[in-house]
Amino acid sequence: MSVRPVLGESVRVADLSFGYHREDVVQGVSFTAKAGGFLGIIGPNGSGKSTLLKLMSGVEKPRGGSVEVADFDIATRSRLELGRHIAVVPQETTMAFPYTVLEMVLFGRTPHLSGFAFENDRDVDVARWALDRTATSHLAQRPVTELSGGERQRVALARALAQEPRVLLLDEPSAFLDIRHEVEMYDLLRELANEGMTIVSVLHDLNLAALYCEHIVLLSDGAVYRQGRPEEVMNYENLTTVYGTEIYVSLNDITGTLNILPLDVTHRAQLAARRAEGEGET
């Protein structure tokens, strides 16, 4: 069966604020993920990336501001309704019960089922399509408890795709993948964006962010430090300031995108000495 691509919806984050107890971990964040676009959220540990994704999915409720998907505020919709618009791939997926991979992916059809209805032929077809897109069809009858971390993550993506979401939110989805599967996952995400789905991903790998994302939101201490195209945001000054360490940024002559490399202690010392020498000459 051929599953038709689902057209994405824009996501507008407006003056979003949230905190645990009295401390704000997200402060006045605003940006728009365009329909069918690929937006990356980057920033150091503790900058609010994962919390922001929870707010965008409706798992957490903001203290202030709003998240709008297309023409509605997500706070006005039930979890089941949101599941027909938004799917989430968390950083780590716990699979404690020995469901088969196909059964696990079929759970993604839940927002499309009414009452206690069972999955129909189309639901199974969509689940098999999701397995095929994530290169996990060969695992369909394997218990999920027997999968490696990387296989579990690809199955989690398949389950999210089985929702046929208009917006796909991912929290560092390649954390447990080797380089090959990491690239394959992001190639797939770009394909999905090209087909019309809206992709928003938290990334720690700045090179992947520069290579795949059209728009970057750089967070620092829960607020937007810079946002825009990768080449506008991911420069030496911004990254070194936000991450608190020297970061070398150059242009890749093959991809035409940025190469981003943190400097080790030896090269940081050499750079500091070179600067001191330059200042002494002036």
N, C-alpha and C positions, 0 to 999 in steps of 0.2 A: 504494500500500500504506500502511496505517496502522501505524506503529511504536508499540507500547505503551510508555508511560513506564516507566523502570526505577526501582524504589524505592531511595532512597538509604540509605547506612549511616552510622552515627555514626563520628567520628574522635576518638580520645582521645590527646592528647599528654601524656605524663607525665614530668616532671622531665628534659626532654630537654637534653642538653649535647653540644656538638661544637666542634672547633677544627681549624685548619690549623696544623701543626707544634705549638708549645706554647701558642699563643694561642687561648683560647676565644672563639668568635664567637656561640655560642648557649649560654646559661647557665641551666639549671634551668627551662626553659620548660614550663608546664603550661596546658592549656585543653582544652575539648571542643567540637567542631563537631557540633551535633545533626543527626540524619538529616533530610534535607529542609530544612535551614536554609541561610542565606546569611551566612557569616562573612567579615569583612574584616580583613586584617593591614596595619597602617600603622606608620610610623616613619620617621625620617630615613635618608639614605644611610648605609650601614655599620652599621645597627642589627641586621642578621641576617635580614631578611625573606626574601630569595631563598634563603639557606642553609637556613632553616627549611622552606621549600617542598620543597627537595631532600631533606631528611630525611623529610618526610611522604610523599614519593613513593617512597622507598627508593633513590634515586640515591646518596645519601651515608649512611654508617652512623654512628650516634651513638656518642660516647664513653660516654654514660650515658643512662639513661632509655629510653623506648619510645614507639612509635607503634602504636596498635591501631585497626584498622578492624573495626567490628562486634565479633566475638568472637575475632579472631586478631591476633597481633603480626606486623607486616609483615616483620620479620626472618626469619620462619619460612617465607616463601613465595617461590617463584621469580619472576623478572621477568615471565614469561608469565602466571602466576597473578595477580600483582598487576595486570596489564594488563586483567584482566576485572573489576576492582573500581575501579581508579584511572586516570584520564586526566589528562594535564598539557598545558597550553598555556603555552609559555615566553614570555618577553618579546620575543624575536626568533627567528624561524624561518628557518633557512638552507635554501634549496631550490636545490641546485646542478645537478640533472639535469632535463632537459626532459620530465618526466612530465606527462601531462595532469592537470588539477585532479581529475577523477574518479579517476584512478589513484592520486593522492596521498591522497585521502580513503579509498580502499579499503585503504590500508596500515593504517588504524585497525582493520580487521577482523582483523589478524594474531593477536591473543590468542585469537580464537574459531576459528581454523583448526587442524587437526591435521596434523602432519607436513608434507608438501609439497603438501597439498591446495590446490586453487584455489578462488577465491571462487565461491559458488553464487548463485542468483537472490536469495535473501534478503539475502546480503551486499551485493549491488548495490542492492537496495531500501533497505537501511539507509543506505548511502552517499548515495543520492539524497535520502533524507529529511534527512540531515545537511546536504546542500547547500541544500535548501529552507529549513531552519530558520535557516541563516546567510545567506540571500539571496545565495547564490553559484551557484545552478543555471545561470545564464546563462554561467558561466565553465567549465562542466564539461569542454569539449574544448580549452580554452586551455592552452598549456604554462605550468607554474608559474613558469618563468624569465621570463615576460613580464608577470607581475603586479606591481602597485604594492605598496608596503609594507603599506598598509591591506588590500588584497585578500589578500595572503599571510597576514595575521593572521587574517582571517575563515576562510580555508581551513584554517589550523591548528586553529581551533576546530571546524570541520566534521570534520576528521580525528579529533579527540578525541571528539566526539559519536558518531562511527561506532563507537567502542569500546563504546558503550552502557554507560558507566561508572556506578558507583553513587556515586562521589566524583569531582568535577571540581576540579582545582587549577589556578589561573591566576596567572601572574606578570606583573602590570601588562599585561593583555591588550589594552588600548586605546591603547597607547603610540604607535602609528602611525596612529591613526584620526582623522578629522575629527570635529567635534562631533556631527553627525548620526549617523554610524556608531558613535561612542562610546556615545551614548544607546541606539541600537538594540541594540548588543551587551549592554549591561547590562539593558535591558528583557528580552532573551532569557534572560539568566542568571537573572533573577528569575522568569520564566515556568518555567524548568527546575526551580528550587527549589520553586515552587508545585506542580509536577507530581510532586515527590518526590525529585529529585536533590539531593545534598549539594554545596554550592558553597563553596569557600574561595578567596578572591582577595587577592593583594597589590595594594594601590592606593597611588599617590602623590597622586591627586586626592582631597583630603579631603572636598570637597563631594559627589562621587560616593559615597564611603564612607558619608557621613551619609545620603544619599538612598536607597541600595539595601540596605545591610547591616543585618541584625538584631542582630548581635553584632560588637563590635570588639575586636581585640587590639592594643594600642599597645606597640610594642617600643622600648626604649632600651638601647643598648650590649649587645645580645644577650639582654636579659632582658625579661620582661613588666613594663611600668611600670603599666599599668592595663588592665582588660578589663571588658566589660559592654555595655549598650545604648549606642548612639551618644551620646545626651544625657548619659549618665553618664561617658563617657570623654573626649569631644571638647569639653572646656570650655577657657576661656581659660588657666587655670592649668596644666593638664596639657599642652596643646599648646605654650604659650610655653616651658615648662620643657624639654620634650623636644626641640623643634625649635630652641631657642636664639634665637628672634626673636619680636617682638610679633605676635600673631595675634588678629584681631578675630572674635568669634563672636556671631552673632545668630540670630534665628528667622525663617525664611522664611514670610511670611504666606500664600503660595499652597500650598506643599507641607507646611507644618507641621514641616519638618525644619530642620537647622542650615545657616546660611550661614557659611562660614569664609573669611576673607580676611587674608593677611599684609599688614602695614603697611609702606609704603615709608619711606625715611629721613626724609622731611619729617614724616610723621605720627608716626613713632616719637619724633622730637624734640619734637613738640607734646605727645604723651602724657607724656613725661618731664618737660616743663616744667609741665604741669598737676598732675602728682603732686607735684613739688617745691613748687609754690605751695600745694597742699593741706597738705603737711607743715609748711610755714612758718606756716600759720594755726593749727595745733594746737600 
